[in-house]
Amino acid sequence: MKNLIKILASIFVIVSIYSLTSCANAHIASSAGVDVVWGSHGPRVVPSMSIGVYGGGRR
């Protein structure tokens, strides 16, 4: 039983190291602006905001 706990603990440590390493390059990007929408009553300005989390790669 003790060996099983040691094996499960070591697997948990290995998986957590890989997951933390894969999230190391994650960054948060945000943008804000206005969109002009043309409707039947003329142009309308609609505000827009977005927040995203991007992982890996270059910024």
Secondary structure as GFF3:
##gff-version 3
##sequence-region A 1 59
A	DSSP	alpha_helix	2	22	.	.	.	ID=ss1
A	DSSP	beta_strand	27	39	.	.	.	ID=ss2
A	DSSP	beta_strand	42	54	.	.	.	ID=ss3
###
